[in-house]
Amino acid sequence: MKKNAMTVDVEDYFQVSAFEPYIKRQQWDALPHRVEKNTHKILDLFEEKNIKATFFTLGWVAERYPDVIKRIVTDGHELACHGYDHIRVTEQTPEQFRTDVSKTKNLLENLSGAPVNGYRAASYSIGVHNLWALNVLQEEGFKYSSSIYPVKHDIYGMPDAPRFIYTPIENKNFKEIPITTIRLGDKNFPCGGGGFLDFILMPCQNGLLIGLIIKKTNLRFFISIHGKLTLSNLVSTD
């Protein structure tokens, strides 16, 4: 039986990389916050439809809205790490990255009482020039990453990376779970997250385009939004 997966990045609108030149981190607390209300709406919808998902959560959000973190786990979803305050891995040294993911993992685990096995880099910012980050994640106790997007993009992407779950570190029990792509000719095209989801997939009523992609390509569809399957389940059954 084919298994598909749903993931959610728990971050606020002003924290996306596109706003970095315009909104300073020191301003975040003074801005209207939408993440608490919107995450509860998503959780309500998932409960209604009996969907389980993986929630990649910023430490910054967790500190301010611990009740959201507790509900994610209480509702049976997987809690995962999205770093502390959405700094791209390309902007960090190995030491800074290790501190960031360790701090956030411990924070999420202490608030939720649940293990945090997964990590997603801000803006899919692990690629060919900083694959050292995967070794750091494995050393810090993570079981998988979902940080490499096998497409060509202006600020992220590793188009030559495998399109399906793989083991990026030899002789280590650590997986990379790429966002879903569709192969047309000799190129990969995004179809599971990022701007493509916002501007192409979301307007399609009843998920017709998603259903067509699954039927025609026989893909596991891994969708990320800004299943009955969490990514830990996907790794354990692959």
N, C-alpha and C positions, 0 to 999 in steps of 0.2 A: 504494500500500500504506500502510495506516494505521501510524503509528509511535507507540509508547508509551514512556514514560521512567520510570526508577527513580532516586530520590535518597535519600541518607542524611545526616542531621545527626550529625556526629561530636562528641558532647558527653557528659558524664557526668550521672548522674541528679541530682546536687546542683546542677547549673548551670542548670536550667530556671527560667524566670521565676517560676513558682509558688512556688519555694523562697526567693526573694530576701528576704522578710521574716524568714526563720527561719535561714538559713545564710549567714554572711558569707564574702566571698571569701577573707579571711585564714584561714578554717578549711578551705579546700578541700584543701590538701596533707595535712592530718591525717586526712581521711576515707578510707574504703576506696574504691579506684578500680575501676570495672567496665568502663570504656570500652575499654581495651586488649584484654581477653579477649573482650568482646562484638563488637568490630569484627572481630577475627580470625574469630569464628564466622560473622559475616555474609559476610566475604570467602570463607570456605570454602564456604558455601552458594551464593554467586554463582558460584564456580568450578565447583561440581558441576552447576549448572543452566545454565551458559554465559550468565550475565547480566552486562551491563556497566552501570555506574551512575555517577552524580556524587556525590562525597562532600564535602559542605560541612563544613569542619573548623575548629574553634577553634584559634587560635594557641597558647593555653594547653595544649591537648592535644598539639599538634605538638611543642612544646618538650620535653615529658616522655616522649613515645612516638614518637621519630623513625622507629623501625622500622615502625610502623604506617603512617606517611606514605609511606615508601619502598615498602611492599608494595602500597598502594593503586595507585600508579603502575605498579609492576612487573607487577601483575596486569591492567593494561590499562584501569583505570578513570580517570575524570576527577577531578582534585583541584581543589576550589574553596574559597572563603573564607567563613567564618561569623563573621568578626570575631575579636578576640583572646580576650575573656573574657565573651562573651554579654551585653554591655551593649546594651539596646535603643536604636535610633537616636533614639527619642523622648526619651531621657535625655541626648543628646549635642548639643553645638553643632556647627556645620559644621566648625570647626577641629578639634575633638576627634574627630569622625567621620573626617575625612581622615587624621589621624594613625593612628587605629585600623586603617583598612582598608589603608593603605599599609604600615604595620609588618607586618601579618599576611600580606599578599600577598608581600612580600619574604621573610618567614620561610618560608612554604610553598614558594616557588620555590627558595630556597637549599637547603632540606632535600631536596627531591624532584628538582630538576633539570628540572622540567616547568613550562610556563607555567600561570598561574592566571588564567583568563578570567572566572569566574563568582563571584557573591556572593549570599548569602542573609542578610538581616537577622535578628537574634535575634527570635523571636516575630513574624515577619512585620511588623516595626515601621516600615515605610515606608508612608505613606498620604497623604491629601490635605493634611495640615499640614506635611509635611517632604519634599515631592518634590524639593527642592534636593539631597537625597542622591543621586539618580540622576545629576545633573550631576557631582557629586564623583566618583562611581564611574567615569563615562566619562572624566573628566580624569585619573584615576589608572591608566587602562589596562585597565579591565575591559570585556568585550564584552557582558555581559548581567547582569541581576539576576533573582532569583526571590524577591522580597521582598514583593510585594503580593498579598494574598488578597482577591478580590472578594466578600467576605461581610461581614455585620454581626456583630461580636463585641465582648465587653466590653473587651478590651485591644488589639485590632488589627482590621484590615479596612477595605476601601475598596469598598463594595458597588456603586458606580457605575463602577468600573474595568472595562476590557475583560476578558473571560473567557479570551481566547486570546492567543497571542504577539502583541506589538505593539511599535511604536517610540515610546517616550515622549518622546524629545527630537528636535525637528525638525532635519532635515538632519544627523543623527548616526547612525553605524552602531552603534547600541546597542539592545538588546532587553530587554523585560521579559517574563518567562515566569511567568504566574500559576499557582498551584496549581489543580488541576482542581475545578470546581464543576458542579453539575447545576441547571438552571433549572426551577423549578416555579412556575407562575403568574407573578407579577411579582417573584419573589425568587430569589436564588442560595443554594444550600445546599452546604456543604463535603462533598467526598467523596474527597479525595486526601491529606489530612495533618492534623496536629494531633490534638486530642482525639477528633474524629470517627473517625479511623483506629483509635485505641487501643481505643475502646469499642464501635464499631459494626462496622467492617470486619474487624478481626482475628479476632473470634469466628466469622466466616462461613467454613465449611470449603471448601477447594478454590477459593477466590476466586469463588464463584458470584455474589455481589452485584456484584463488580467486573466480571465478564463480562457480567452483565445490563445494567449501566450503559453499557458500551461498545457493546453490541449495540443497545440501544434508542435511544441518543442519538447514535451515530456519532461520539463524542468520541475525540480522542486522550486517553488516560488518563495523567496525570502524577501518580505516587504518591510520597509522601515518608514515609520511616520514620525515628523517634526510638527489564526490559529489555535488552535488547541495545542500548540507546540511551542515550547521555549527553546532557546538555543542550546541549553545544556542537554535537553532531550535529544535535539538533533545531533549533537556530538556523540552522545552515548549510543545512538542507534545507527550511526553511519557505518 
